[in-house]
Amino acid sequence: MTQLRFDPLLPWWAIAALAVLALLVAGFALWRGLRGWAWRGLAGLAAALALAGPALEIGSRSGLSDIVILIDDRSASQGLPERTAQADAAVDAMTRQITALPNTELRRVTVGDNDDGTLLATEMARAIAAEPETRLAGVIAVTDGRLHDPAMLPVAVPAPVHVLLTGRPQDWDRRLVIEEAPAFGLIDQQVAIRLRIEDQGAVPAQAQTGSVNLRLSIDGEDEQVVAVPVGQPITLPLTLDHAGQNVVQIAFDAPEGGELTDRNNSAAISINGVRDRLRVLLVSGEPHAGERTWRNLLKSDAAVDLIHFTILRPPDKSDGVPVNELSLIAFPTQELFMERIGDFDLIIFDRYSVRGILPPDYYANIARYVEGGGAILVSAGPEMAGVESLYLSPLGQILPARPTGGVLEQPFLPRLTEEGQRHPVTAALPGSEGEDPTWGRWLRMATVQPDPDAQVAMTGIDGEPLLILDRVGEGRVALLTSDQVWLWGRGFEGGGPQLELLRRIAHWSMKEPELEEEALLADVSGDMTVRFTRRTMAEDAGPLVVTRPDGETEEVPLTEAGPGRFTADWAAPEPGLYRLQDGDLRRVLALGPAAPREFEQTVASAALLDPLVQATGGGVVALSDGIPDLRTVAPGRNAHGAAALGDWIAITPRDAASVTGLERRPLLPGWAWLLLVSGLILTGWLREGRAGKAAPIVPAAPG
């Protein structure tokens, strides 16, 4: 490799000025008729060229090897029938043929599983960018063609790209496609999932049927079977019956005819159940200092619809004041407690006394409402110990404690019981840490005898029950034996967690999942790590039995993280539907997408790679027809073809080289330039001198 370089002795503008001056002198000599004008001009130009420092740069080259990139797709879809064996054989054969070629290097790239599917195009673009363009002789991809990043395919590749396609011509598959599924749904209202069942590939005649049986299950409960058509979108209505996560599992039976896989025959969808509005009825038996506490709590929650009645003038009070001057609105007892009682999620009786306002049948109807799934919270004062106590009404049969008739009026500090430290309503209340809670004192409470099955979460004076929680039938009842909780809100002696306590009591009564005593929770992080949390009123819990998507079971031991709280961190081996069980408590957990992305499209196809293959002159070879031979062709020639013994693919040697040495030689040495310029000047001078002698002056003839 030889090139002409310049190393000027003067700035280029000075050299250019000298060359222009030489041309001007030559032009002037020509105008004057001097015969040596050309030699003068050449001498000036030679001087300018000498000052430019011309030199020959001679480099020595060393040939570089060609590079062939072999992409080995090992994603999950490559594990389908026969594809692993095809890929192994093709990779081994290509490796042998490439390494046998002279002056050729192999770059092998393995593409594995990813949360976003098969990122073959990204790996191909990264591998091509890492190699010098002048050395790349070819790219060979052993794959089923099911990539999930086609937009990342390189735009231009300076060498042929070939695809060795795994799979079989007779492959076919039937899959479940979830077209639309809600992330949230209202409890007791229908939500819709839009889906279809789709056939792909060469469907055999025995599998071509008009409908299939679709199996539906929510949270692992009893399955429902519905016949649905193949190839047509359908809308499946569902009704969520509880708040929190609802895992909907949808599947259909494997068809006859040996489809590729049944991994895409099912899907698990998580729908978070939410309440439209929590409807609360608050009935205050009389105006008192803590009445506004309940109202402020419930009105501050945007998700609560509150109806509040305060009895200002009981029937036994006769003071001569007309009713129309005392009552703001009439108390619609018939409508509230008989006709529309089922519309409420929670009924709160705040210092309510039985004074003949409600007939006994109304109280009996309230008790039936609780047994059927409703909730009641009673915040009692001194009236609980008297003859007007709610316990003496038909409602007493569902209350969790029997009044003893005593009222204690002295300061006391509310404390959590052992059960209270475990119960989610009172566990870890702010300020409850240590032996003595950092709360303000209350001043009054009624004494009661709790039922054996009820849970006493807080106590007051001499360990008397202060907060009692119980389940009745399908419903729940909470009893607070003091009306002094408002002191915490006013900051008396430092106050306490009034709003948090009352919020928890109300939401536990309304069966919010995060406040269940017996619960199994699972928090999933992005790396498929699951934190199991078992909340229980028992002394211990676990081990947790985990059933994997493939049916295998595993026991996960739980470690106590606090009173009534046991946890474990567990790494899920793969996406899918997991079933959790601890005793009678069960839960279904969906990890990953609704259906694995690797199995959305399973029939092998090179359609996404074909534009790149065609643009580079490569070819697509089905490995079911055999492994192609590898050849070399000149750039621009066809790099794929068929022969009598099978298909062949080719790479294009690039003949790349690198410069290993560089030598610089002046075009002429300095003395040679001096002789050249001097010779040209002398030649011009001699030329002009001869011209003067050859033309003597002839005198003019006499006139």
WOLINZI-V732327 format. One record per residue. N is the residue number from 1. PHI is phi in degrees with one decimal (NA if undefined). Layout:
[[N/PHI] [N/PHI]]
This chain:
[[1/NA] [2/-120.8] [3/-135.3] [4/-91.3] [5/-122.6] [6/-124.8] [7/-131.8] [8/-64.1] [9/-85.9] [10/-124.4] [11/-58.2] [12/-63.0] [13/-67.7] [14/-69.4] [15/-65.5] [16/-64.2] [17/-63.3] [18/-64.5] [19/-64.2] [20/-65.1] [21/-61.2] [22/-62.7] [23/-66.9] [24/-66.5] [25/-62.3] [26/-64.7] [27/-65.8] [28/-63.5] [29/-62.6] [30/-63.6] [31/-66.2] [32/-80.7] [33/85.0] [34/-75.2] [35/-75.6] [36/-95.8] [37/-62.3] [38/-66.2] [39/-67.8] [40/-62.1] [41/-62.9] [42/-64.3] [43/-63.7] [44/-63.7] [45/-66.9] [46/-63.3] [47/-64.6] [48/-62.9] [49/-64.6] [50/-62.6] [51/-67.6] [52/-73.1] [53/65.4] [54/-66.2] [55/-148.1] [56/-94.5] [57/-103.8] [58/-110.6] [59/-108.3] [60/-100.7] [61/-109.6] [62/-128.5] [63/-64.5] [64/-107.8] [65/-75.3] [66/-80.6] [67/-121.3] [68/-120.4] [69/-96.3] [70/-112.3] [71/-99.0] [72/-108.8] [73/-80.9] [74/-120.8] [75/-72.8] [76/-60.0] [77/-67.0] [78/-76.1] [79/-89.7] [80/-70.0] [81/-48.0] [82/72.1] [83/-71.3] [84/-62.8] [85/-64.7] [86/-62.0] [87/-65.7] [88/-59.4] [89/-64.3] [90/-67.2] [91/-64.9] [92/-62.6] [93/-65.8] [94/-65.6] [95/-62.4] [96/-63.3] [97/-69.4] [98/-69.2] [99/-68.3] [100/-78.1] [101/-73.5] [102/-70.9] [103/55.7] [104/-134.7] [105/-111.8] [106/-109.1] [107/-116.9] [108/-100.8] [109/-122.5] [110/-103.8] [111/-105.3] [112/-105.6] [113/-76.8] [114/-147.0] [115/-59.2] [116/-95.0] [117/100.4] [118/-88.3] [119/-98.5] [120/-68.5] [121/-63.6] [122/-63.2] [123/-66.6] [124/-64.9] [125/-62.8] [126/-67.3] [127/-67.7] [128/-67.1] [129/-66.1] [130/-79.9] [131/-110.2] [132/-63.0] [133/-60.2] [134/-74.1] [135/-109.4] [136/-73.5] [137/-103.8] [138/173.3] [139/-130.5] [140/-123.8] [141/-114.6] [142/-98.5] [143/-157.7] [144/-92.8] [145/81.6] [146/-94.4] [147/-103.8] [148/-116.1] [149/-137.9] [150/-59.9] [151/-66.0] [152/-91.3] [153/-62.5] [154/-62.6] [155/-74.3] [156/-133.5] [157/-123.0] [158/-78.9] [159/-147.8] [160/-66.3] [161/-110.2] [162/-115.8] [163/-121.7] [164/-99.3] [165/-90.4] [166/-80.1] [167/105.4] [168/-130.1] [169/-61.8] [170/-87.5] [171/-64.1] [172/-152.2] [173/-154.6] [174/-119.9] [175/-134.9] [176/-97.6] [177/-113.0] [178/-91.1] [179/-81.2] [180/-156.1] [181/-144.8] [182/-76.9] [183/-85.7] [184/-131.3] [185/-151.7] [186/-80.6] [187/-64.5] [188/65.9] [189/-127.8] [190/-72.9] [191/-120.3] [192/-121.5] [193/-115.1] [194/-100.2] [195/-147.5] [196/-153.9] [197/-110.9] [198/-123.5] [199/-100.8] [200/-132.2] [201/82.6] [202/-86.0] [203/-72.6] [204/-69.3] [205/-62.2] [206/-69.6] [207/-97.6] [208/-81.7] [209/-125.9] [210/-78.6] [211/-150.4] [212/-136.1] [213/-87.9] [214/-100.9] [215/-107.0] [216/-126.3] [217/-144.4] [218/-113.5] [219/56.6] [220/73.9] [221/-76.9] [222/-57.1] [223/-78.3] [224/-112.5] [225/-113.0] [226/-132.3] [227/-84.9] [228/-129.0] [229/-76.0] [230/-88.8] [231/86.4] [232/-120.6] [233/-65.6] [234/-132.1] [235/-111.0] [236/-106.5] [237/-82.7] [238/-134.9] [239/-125.1] [240/-86.3] [241/-108.9] [242/-150.0] [243/-77.0] [244/88.1] [245/-73.9] [246/-116.7] [247/-96.1] [248/-101.3] [249/-106.6] [250/-124.1] [251/-154.0] [252/-133.2] [253/-69.3] [254/-62.6] [255/-78.1] [256/-78.3] [257/109.5] [258/65.9] [259/-67.9] [260/-60.5] [261/-156.5] [262/-104.4] [263/-66.5] [264/-105.2] [265/-88.9] [266/-144.8] [267/-150.5] [268/-119.4] [269/-122.6] [270/-99.5] [271/-121.0] [272/-85.2] [273/-80.8] [274/-130.0] [275/-85.0] [276/-61.8] [277/-148.4] [278/-87.1] [279/-97.5] [280/-123.7] [281/-109.7] [282/-110.2] [283/-118.4] [284/-97.1] [285/-69.7] [286/-164.7] [287/-65.7] [288/-155.8] [289/-62.8] [290/-94.8] [291/-61.2] [292/-69.3] [293/-58.9] [294/-64.2] [295/-63.5] [296/-63.2] [297/-60.5] [298/-75.9] [299/-73.8] [300/-74.9] [301/-93.4] [302/-65.5] [303/-90.2] [304/-112.4] [305/-98.7] [306/-109.9] [307/-118.3] [308/-123.1] [309/-122.3] [310/-121.2] [311/-82.7] [312/-85.0] [313/-140.7] [314/-66.3] [315/-61.2] [316/-82.5] [317/-97.8] [318/-121.2] [319/-125.5] [320/81.7] [321/-80.4] [322/-59.3] [323/-61.6] [324/-68.2] [325/-97.6] [326/-110.3] [327/-87.7] [328/-73.6] [329/-140.7] [330/-72.3] [331/-81.3] [332/-80.8] [333/-62.2] [334/-61.2] [335/-70.6] [336/-74.8] [337/-100.5] [338/-123.8] [339/-81.8] [340/-123.6] [341/-64.9] [342/-68.9] [343/-75.7] [344/-97.7] [345/-88.7] [346/-153.3] [347/-117.5] [348/-113.6] [349/-103.7] [350/-106.9] [351/50.7] [352/-93.7] [353/-114.3] [354/-81.5] [355/-125.1] [356/85.6] [357/-72.1] [358/-108.2] [359/-68.0] [360/-56.7] [361/-62.7] [362/-67.0] [363/-64.1] [364/-62.7] [365/-68.6] [366/-64.8] [367/-62.2] [368/-64.5] [369/-60.1] [370/-68.0] [371/-61.6] [372/-86.4] [373/126.3] [374/-81.9] [375/-142.2] [376/-132.0] [377/-124.7] [378/-112.0] [379/-104.5] [380/-102.0] [381/-126.0] [382/-60.5] [383/-61.9] [384/-66.4] [385/-92.3] [386/-99.6] [387/-76.1] [388/-98.3] [389/-67.0] [390/-61.0] [391/-65.9] [392/-84.7] [393/-93.7] [394/-58.5] [395/-73.8] [396/-62.6] [397/-66.9] [398/-110.3] [399/-73.2] [400/-82.4] [401/-153.1] [402/-106.1] [403/-63.8] [404/-98.1] [405/92.5] [406/-104.2] [407/-128.9] [408/-101.9] [409/-116.4] [410/-161.1] [411/-64.0] [412/-151.9] [413/-104.4] [414/-60.7] [415/-132.5] [416/-85.3] [417/-82.0] [418/-61.3] [419/-65.1] [420/-64.9] [421/-69.7] [422/-96.7] [423/-69.8] [424/-62.7] [425/-68.1] [426/-118.6] [427/-61.4] [428/56.0] [429/-61.3] [430/-55.1] [431/92.5] [432/-89.1] [433/-68.5] [434/87.7] [435/-72.0] [436/-112.3] [437/-61.6] [438/-90.4] [439/-115.6] [440/-80.2] [441/-87.2] [442/-101.2] [443/-119.3] [444/-158.4] [445/-159.7] [446/-95.1] [447/-96.7] [448/-140.6] [449/-113.3] [450/-69.8] [451/-69.1] [452/-60.3] [453/-86.8] [454/-79.1] [455/-109.0] [456/-92.1] [457/-93.3] [458/-137.7] [459/-128.0] [460/-123.2] [461/-65.4] [462/51.6] [463/75.4] [464/-68.2] [465/-59.5] [466/-113.1] [467/-127.1] [468/-124.2] [469/-122.6] [470/-154.2] [471/-110.7] [472/-128.0] [473/59.9] [474/-92.3] [475/-108.4] [476/-139.4] [477/-134.3] [478/-124.8] [479/-129.0] [480/-110.7] [481/-88.0] [482/-141.8] [483/-102.8] [484/-99.4] [485/-63.0] [486/-65.0] [487/-62.5] [488/-62.4] [489/-67.1] [490/-86.2] [491/79.7] [492/-63.9] [493/53.1] [494/97.1] [495/69.1] [496/-173.0] [497/-78.2] [498/-60.5] [499/-62.9] [500/-66.1] [501/-63.9] [502/-66.5] [503/-63.6] [504/-66.0] [505/-60.9] [506/-64.3] [507/-74.0] [508/-64.1] [509/-60.2] [510/-93.0] [511/64.5] [512/-70.1] [513/-58.0] [514/-71.8] [515/-116.6] [516/-74.4] [517/-66.3] [518/-107.6] [519/-145.9] [520/-125.6] [521/-111.6] [522/-141.1] [523/-106.6] [524/-106.8] [525/-96.8] [526/-66.5] [527/-97.7] [528/65.2] [529/-94.1] [530/-114.8] [531/-104.1] [532/-86.5] [533/-128.2] [534/-107.6] [535/-105.2] [536/-153.7] [537/-89.3] [538/-80.9] [539/-76.1] [540/-144.3] [541/-154.3] [542/88.4] [543/-71.5] [544/-88.3] [545/-96.3] [546/-110.7] [547/-102.3] [548/-78.6] [549/-60.3] [550/-85.0] [551/95.5] [552/-71.5] [553/-112.5] [554/-146.5] [555/-96.2] [556/-114.2] [557/-70.5] [558/-108.4] [559/-113.9] [560/-68.5] [561/-109.2] [562/166.4] [563/-57.4] [564/70.7] [565/-136.1] [566/-126.0] [567/-134.1] [568/-160.4] [569/-102.3] [570/-141.6] [571/-95.8] [572/-73.5] [573/-73.2] [574/-162.7] [575/-67.2] [576/144.7] [577/-101.9] [578/-115.1] [579/-111.2] [580/-112.7] [581/-148.0] [582/-138.4] [583/66.1] [584/-86.7] [585/-90.4] [586/-128.6] [587/-154.0] [588/-112.9] [589/-125.7] [590/-104.1] [591/-113.1] [592/83.2] [593/-69.5] [594/-56.4] [595/-141.6] [596/-56.9] [597/-65.4] [598/-62.5] [599/-113.1] [600/-68.7] [601/-123.2] [602/-114.7] [603/-73.5] [604/-61.4] [605/-159.3] [606/-100.0] [607/-60.0] [608/-73.0] [609/-93.1] [610/-60.4] [611/-57.9] [612/-67.7] [613/-61.7] [614/-66.4] [615/-66.8] [616/-99.3] [617/79.6] [618/-83.8] [619/-146.9] [620/-112.0] [621/-121.8] [622/-79.0] [623/-67.8] [624/-65.6] [625/-93.5] [626/117.7] [627/-88.1] [628/-74.8] [629/-80.3] [630/-110.2] [631/-127.2] [632/-122.5] [633/-135.3] [634/-72.2] [635/-56.4] [636/93.4] [637/-85.1] [638/-64.0] [639/-106.3] [640/-155.1] [641/-172.6] [642/-117.8] [643/-129.1] [644/-62.9] [645/-97.1] [646/135.6] [647/-72.7] [648/-139.4] [649/-127.9] [650/-137.8] [651/-111.7] [652/-116.0] [653/-57.3] [654/-103.2] [655/52.5] [656/-82.8] [657/-146.7] [658/-124.3] [659/-82.2] [660/-99.6] [661/-153.0] [662/-144.3] [663/-122.9] [664/-115.0] [665/-125.3] [666/-61.5] [667/-61.2] [668/-142.4] [669/-69.3] [670/-58.8] [671/-63.8] [672/-69.2] [673/-62.7] [674/-61.8] [675/-64.6] [676/-63.7] [677/-65.0] [678/-63.6] [679/-62.6] [680/-66.5] [681/-64.4] [682/-63.0] [683/-62.2] [684/-64.1] [685/-66.0] [686/-63.0] [687/-63.1] [688/-71.1] [689/-65.9] [690/-65.7] [691/-64.6] [692/-69.3] [693/-73.5] [694/-75.7] [695/-127.8] [696/-68.6] [697/-87.5] [698/-97.6] [699/-68.1] [700/-77.9] [701/-66.8] [702/-66.5] [703/-78.2]]
